[in-house]
């Protein structure tokens, strides 16, 4: 797929092996695996958001490094089927594609053990073939040497940067946080990530992160919804409960995809947050970060069910894409 992109997203890919366990064990303690995975599901924050937007009909690309192994090739083929632009996916030999072992307890809390593989092994000079076509760029957790180059290329190209935070000192050391905060038009994070950023930067609240280029700060609060800060107000948005809570992994990335679907269409912050809450609710209903991402019709129906019909997303439908209509 070529042509104008709404968004180019980057971050670690991940082959997610998700296990339901009896509880989260302390050091030296044993937990019981209730449901071992039969195989991996596709994950990784940047790709999760990209696939979420693609299913809603947007033109998106991913920039990431996979191994030149069977799972890496499988992931690339899957992204192509999802109509995600893969021009900036690098296949790196001699290392496997990144993997996550996620252990989810009955309360929906999880522990993640991550192997970076090829994504950390790659040490080249980054070029981004699709960057010239992008309206926005999204930075998620990834190898520091890769992400630094990605941000530099994005800023040099004059493309607005969106940053989805993770409290990962290896990916985002303290000296990088100020630069990323000041360079981003939109900051996306959960409450733990917000606490990490606020503490590291020495500010007193998320509202003080509205610096220089930053137009919005979005903090997700799990079942308590989300809070959106702009220059004039703080907006509270309620969560949308899933029909059945099965697996929480990927819900934050799904929220980002839904929020950005509204942002890319120029919708009000509250409507963006509501769209994010709707998309996140679908992901909670099946195992895997991308397994149950909705299409536009699914989003539209659940939005109508849970939010004011005067703010129905259909009233702000964008121009339809050639392959997929959003109307």
LUMLUMGU-352387 format. One record per residue (C-alpha): residue in one letter; chain; x, y, z. Coordinates in Angstrom, 1 decimal. Example, Ala and Ser with C-alpha at 12.3 -4.5 7.8 and 13.67 -1.06 7.14 Angstrom:
2
   kekol   lumkol       px       py       pz
       A        A     12.3     -4.5      7.8
       S        A     13.7     -1.1      7.1
end
This chain:
327
   kekol   lumkol       px       py       pz
       X        A      0.0      0.0      0.0
       X        A      1.4      3.4     -0.9
       X        A      0.0      7.0     -0.9
       X        A     -0.8      9.3      1.9
       X        A     -0.7      7.8      5.4
       X        A     -2.8      9.1      8.3
       X        A     -0.1      7.8     10.8
       X        A      3.2      6.0     10.8
       X        A      3.7      4.1     14.1
       X        A      6.8      2.6     15.6
       X        A      7.7      0.4     18.5
       X        A      8.7     -3.2     19.4
       X        A      6.9     -5.9     17.6
       X        A      5.9     -8.8     19.9
       X        A      4.8    -12.4     19.6
       X        A      2.6    -12.6     22.7
       X        A      2.2    -15.8     24.6
       X        A     -0.6    -15.0     27.1
       X        A     -1.2    -17.3     30.0
       X        A     -4.1    -17.1     32.5
       X        A     -2.7    -17.9     36.0
       X        A     -4.0    -18.5     39.5
       X        A     -2.4    -15.4     41.0
       X        A      0.7    -13.2     40.6
       X        A      3.4    -15.0     42.5
       X        A      5.9    -13.4     44.8
       X        A      9.6    -14.2     44.4
       X        A     10.2    -17.9     45.1
       X        A      6.4    -18.6     45.0
       X        A      4.6    -20.9     42.5
       X        A      1.5    -19.9     40.5
       X        A     -0.7    -22.3     38.5
       X        A     -1.1    -21.8     34.8
       X        A     -4.8    -22.1     34.1
       X        A     -4.8    -21.7     30.3
       X        A     -1.4    -22.1     28.5
       X        A     -1.3    -20.6     25.0
       X        A     -1.5    -22.9     22.0
       X        A      0.5    -20.4     20.0
       X        A      1.4    -16.7     20.0
       X        A     -0.9    -13.8     19.1
       X        A      0.5    -10.6     17.4
       X        A      1.3     -7.7     19.6
       X        A      3.7     -4.7     20.2
       X        A      2.3     -1.3     21.0
       X        A      3.0      0.5     17.7
       X        A      1.6     -2.4     15.6
       X        A     -1.4     -2.8     18.0
       X        A     -2.4      0.8     17.3
       X        A     -1.7      0.6     13.6
       X        A     -3.8     -2.5     13.1
       X        A     -6.6     -0.9     15.3
       X        A     -6.6      2.1     13.0
       X        A     -6.4      0.0      9.8
       X        A     -9.5     -1.9     10.9
       X        A    -11.3      1.4     11.3
       X        A    -10.4      2.3      7.7
       X        A     -7.4      4.6      8.2
       X        A     -4.2      4.4      6.1
       X        A     -1.4      3.5      8.5
       X        A      2.1      2.2      8.4
       X        A      4.5      0.6     10.9
       X        A      8.2      1.1     11.3
       X        A      9.8     -1.8     13.3
       X        A     12.4     -4.5     13.2
       X        A     11.4     -8.2     13.1
       X        A     13.6    -11.3     12.9
       X        A     14.2    -13.0      9.5
       X        A     12.5    -16.0     10.9
       X        A      9.2    -17.8     10.3
       X        A      7.3    -15.8     12.9
       X        A      8.7    -12.5     11.6
       X        A      7.6    -13.4      8.1
       X        A      4.3    -14.5      9.4
       X        A      3.8    -11.1     11.1
       X        A      4.7     -9.2      7.9
       X        A      2.2    -11.2      5.9
       X        A     -0.5    -10.6      8.5
       X        A      0.1     -6.8      8.5
       X        A     -0.2     -6.9      4.7
       X        A     -3.6     -8.7      5.0
       X        A     -4.6     -6.0      7.5
       X        A     -3.7     -3.3      4.8
       X        A     -0.9     -1.8      7.0
       X        A      2.0     -0.3      5.1
       X        A      5.1     -2.3      5.7
       X        A      7.7     -0.3      3.7
       X        A      9.5      0.5      6.9
       X        A      9.5     -3.0      8.5
       X        A     13.1     -4.3      8.7
       X        A     13.9     -8.0      8.6
       X        A     17.1     -8.6     10.6
       X        A     18.9    -12.0     10.2
       X        A     20.4    -14.2     13.0
       X        A     18.0    -13.0     15.7
       X        A     14.4    -14.0     16.5
       X        A     11.4    -11.7     16.5
       X        A     10.6    -10.1     19.8
       X        A      8.5    -12.2     22.2
       X        A      6.5    -11.5     25.4
       X        A      5.4    -14.0     28.0
       X        A      2.4    -12.4     29.8
       X        A      0.9    -14.0     32.9
       X        A     -2.5    -12.6     33.7
       X        A     -4.2    -13.1     37.1
       X        A     -7.9    -13.3     37.8
       X        A     -8.0     -9.6     38.7
       X        A     -6.7     -8.7     35.2
       X        A     -3.3     -7.7     36.4
       X        A     -0.3     -9.1     34.5
       X        A      3.4     -9.6     34.5
       X        A      5.3     -9.3     31.3
       X        A      8.7    -10.9     30.5
       X        A     10.0     -9.6     27.2
       X        A     12.7    -10.8     24.8
       X        A     13.7     -8.0     22.4
       X        A     15.6    -10.2     19.9
       X        A     16.2     -8.6     16.5
       X        A     14.7     -5.3     17.5
       X        A     17.6     -4.6     19.9
       X        A     20.2     -6.4     17.8
       X        A     19.7     -4.0     14.8
       X        A     22.2     -1.1     15.1
       X        A     22.0      0.4     11.6
       X        A     21.2      3.9     10.3
       X        A     17.5      4.4     10.1
       X        A     15.7      5.5      6.9
       X        A     11.9      5.8      6.7
       X        A     10.6      5.4      3.2
       X        A      7.0      6.1      4.2
       X        A      7.6      9.1      6.4
       X        A      7.1     11.6      3.6
       X        A      3.6     10.3      3.1
       X        A      2.6     10.6      6.8
       X        A      0.4     13.2      8.5
       X        A      1.4     12.1     12.0
       X        A      4.0      9.8     13.6
       X        A      3.4      7.7     16.7
       X        A      6.3      6.7     19.1
       X        A      5.8      3.8     21.4
       X        A      8.2      1.7     23.5
       X        A     11.1      0.4     21.5
       X        A     14.9      0.1     21.3
       X        A     16.4      3.5     22.4
       X        A     18.9      3.7     19.5
       X        A     16.1      3.1     17.0
       X        A     13.6      5.5     18.7
       X        A     16.1      8.3     18.9
       X        A     16.6      8.1     15.1
       X        A     12.9      7.8     14.5
       X        A     12.2     11.0     16.5
       X        A     15.0     12.9     14.8
       X        A     13.7     12.0     11.4
       X        A     10.1     12.8     12.3
       X        A     11.1     16.2     13.7
       X        A     13.4     17.0     10.8
       X        A     10.5     16.2      8.4
       X        A      8.2     18.6     10.3
       X        A      5.7     15.9     11.1
       X        A      3.7     16.1     14.4
       X        A      4.8     13.5     16.9
       X        A      2.5     11.6     19.2
       X        A      4.1      9.8     22.1
       X        A      2.6      6.8     24.0
       X        A      4.6      6.4     27.1
       X        A      5.8      3.3     29.0
       X        A      7.6      3.4     32.3
       X        A     10.6      1.7     30.9
       X        A     13.9      3.2     31.9
       X        A     15.7      1.3     29.1
       X        A     13.5      2.7     26.4
       X        A     13.0      6.1     27.9
       X        A     15.9      7.1     30.2
       X        A     15.4     10.3     32.2
       X        A     17.5     12.5     29.9
       X        A     15.1     11.6     27.0
       X        A     11.9     12.4     28.7
       X        A     12.1     16.2     28.6
       X        A     12.9     16.2     24.9
       X        A     10.1     13.8     24.1
       X        A      7.6     15.7     26.2
       X        A      8.4     19.0     24.6
       X        A      8.5     17.6     21.1
       X        A      5.1     15.8     21.2
       X        A      1.7     17.3     20.2
       X        A     -0.1     14.6     22.1
       X        A      0.9     12.5     25.1
       X        A     -0.8      9.2     25.8
       X        A     -0.2      7.3     29.1
       X        A     -1.9      5.4     31.9
       X        A     -1.9      6.6     35.5
       X        A      1.3      4.6     36.4
       X        A      3.1      6.0     33.4
       X        A      1.8      9.5     34.2
       X        A      3.2      9.2     37.8
       X        A      6.6      8.0     36.4
       X        A      6.8     11.0     34.0
       X        A      5.6     13.6     36.5
       X        A      8.1     12.3     39.1
       X        A     11.0     12.2     36.7
       X        A     10.4     15.6     35.3
       X        A      9.7     17.1     38.7
       X        A      6.3     18.6     37.9
       X        A      3.3     18.4     40.2
       X        A      0.5     17.3     37.8
       X        A     -0.2     16.0     34.3
       X        A     -1.5     19.5     33.4
       X        A      2.0     20.8     33.7
       X        A      3.1     18.5     30.9
       X        A      1.3     20.9     28.4
       X        A      4.6     22.3     27.3
       X        A      5.7     23.9     24.0
       X        A      4.2     21.8     21.2
       X        A      1.9     19.7     23.5
       X        A     -1.8     20.2     22.8
       X        A     -3.3     17.4     24.8
       X        A     -2.3     15.1     27.7
       X        A     -4.4     11.9     27.9
       X        A     -4.2      9.7     31.0
       X        A     -6.2      6.4     31.1
       X        A     -7.5      5.2     34.4
       X        A     -8.6      1.6     33.7
       X        A    -12.1      1.0     34.8
       X        A    -12.4      4.6     36.0
       X        A    -12.2      5.9     32.4
       X        A     -9.7      8.5     31.3
       X        A     -8.8     12.1     31.9
       X        A     -7.9     14.5     29.1
       X        A     -6.0     17.8     29.8
       X        A     -5.9     20.7     27.4
       X        A     -4.9     24.3     27.8
       X        A     -8.3     25.3     29.1
       X        A     -9.9     22.4     30.9
       X        A     -9.8     18.8     32.2
       X        A    -12.2     16.4     30.6
       X        A    -13.4     13.2     32.4
       X        A    -14.5     10.3     30.1
       X        A    -16.1      7.2     31.5
       X        A    -15.0      3.7     30.6
       X        A    -17.0      1.3     28.5
       X        A    -17.4     -2.1     30.1
       X        A    -16.8     -5.2     28.0
       X        A    -19.5     -7.7     27.5
       X        A    -17.2    -10.3     29.1
       X        A    -13.8     -9.5     30.6
       X        A    -11.4    -12.1     29.3
       X        A     -7.9    -10.5     28.8
       X        A     -6.7     -6.9     29.6
       X        A     -3.5     -7.0     27.5
       X        A     -3.6     -4.5     24.7
       X        A     -6.5     -2.4     26.1
       X        A     -4.3      0.7     26.4
       X        A     -3.1      0.5     22.8
       X        A     -6.7     -0.1     21.7
       X        A     -7.7      3.1     23.6
       X        A     -5.0      4.9     21.7
       X        A     -6.2      3.6     18.4
       X        A     -9.8      4.7     19.1
       X        A     -8.7      8.1     20.4
       X        A     -6.5      8.7     17.4
       X        A     -9.4      7.7     15.1
       X        A    -11.2     10.7     16.5
       X        A     -8.1     13.0     16.6
       X        A     -7.3     12.3     13.0
       X        A    -10.8     13.4     12.1
       X        A    -10.6     16.6     14.1
       X        A    -13.2     15.6     16.7
       X        A    -13.5     17.2     20.2
       X        A    -11.3     15.7     22.9
       X        A    -14.2     14.2     24.8
       X        A    -15.5     12.4     21.7
       X        A    -11.9     11.1     21.0
       X        A    -11.8      9.7     24.6
       X        A    -15.2      8.1     24.2
       X        A    -14.1      6.4     20.9
       X        A    -11.0      5.2     22.7
       X        A    -13.1      3.7     25.5
       X        A    -15.3      1.9     23.0
       X        A    -12.4      0.3     21.1
       X        A    -10.7     -0.7     24.3
       X        A    -13.8     -2.5     25.5
       X        A    -13.7     -4.9     22.5
       X        A    -10.1     -5.9     23.1
       X        A    -10.9     -6.9     26.7
       X        A    -13.3     -9.5     25.4
       X        A    -10.8    -11.9     23.8
       X        A     -7.2    -13.1     24.4
       X        A     -4.7    -11.1     22.4
       X        A     -4.0     -7.4     21.7
       X        A     -5.3     -7.4     18.2
       X        A     -7.7    -10.4     18.2
       X        A    -10.9     -8.5     18.7
       X        A    -10.2     -5.0     17.4
       X        A    -13.4     -3.6     15.9
       X        A    -14.3     -2.3     12.5
       X        A    -16.1      1.0     12.0
       X        A    -19.6     -0.5     12.2
       X        A    -18.8     -2.2     15.5
       X        A    -17.4      1.0     16.9
       X        A    -20.4      3.0     15.7
       X        A    -22.9      0.6     17.2
       X        A    -21.3      0.4     20.7
       X        A    -20.7      4.1     20.7
       X        A    -24.4      4.8     20.2
       X        A    -25.2      2.3     23.0
       X        A    -23.0      4.0     25.6
       X        A    -22.7      7.7     24.7
       X        A    -24.9     10.7     23.8
       X        A    -26.3     10.2     20.3
       X        A    -25.8     13.9     19.6
       X        A    -22.0     13.1     19.6
       X        A    -22.4     10.0     17.3
       X        A    -19.2      9.4     15.3
       X        A    -21.2      9.1     12.1
       X        A    -21.8     12.8     12.2
       X        A    -18.1     13.5     11.6
       X        A    -17.3     10.8      9.0
       X        A    -14.2     11.7      7.0
       X        A    -13.8     11.3      3.3
       X        A    -13.9      7.6      2.5
       X        A    -10.7      5.7      1.7
       X        A    -10.5      4.1     -1.7
       X        A    -10.4      0.6     -0.2
       X        A    -12.6      1.2      2.8
       X        A    -15.4      3.5      3.5
       X        A    -15.7      5.0      7.0
       X        A    -19.2      6.4      6.3
end
